[in-house]
């Protein structure tokens, strides 16, 4: 169960994620920092068990930012970036510089996020696999458009 402190920290990370997603340089910096930290995480840390899924999460965000894979809900991308920001923040609920225990809260947040976006992450992994098998196939295109609801008047 999340403590109030973890909830506040996660909410700040979510708001930062929404802002970060609007700035390509910032999001690339978060991705690079997360990859660097993941590479230096101890093999005995709780994060080690999440390594493959974490790598997939990072690839999903990178593909989204690079406009290679846009068939993903905004909520999923926001949650993914929130998890990355929470992971790179050294002063989250349990400070990351504490030996062994520093990554426990990060692993808990990552586990929760990965569970909530599992369907979208699986779809991304399938897309990634199909692109690897058929590199000449064009990438799927998503058209972002504004819409206006039109109400018909019944006479």
Order of alpha helices (4+ residues) and beta strands (2+ residues): alpha-alpha-alpha-alpha-alpha-alpha
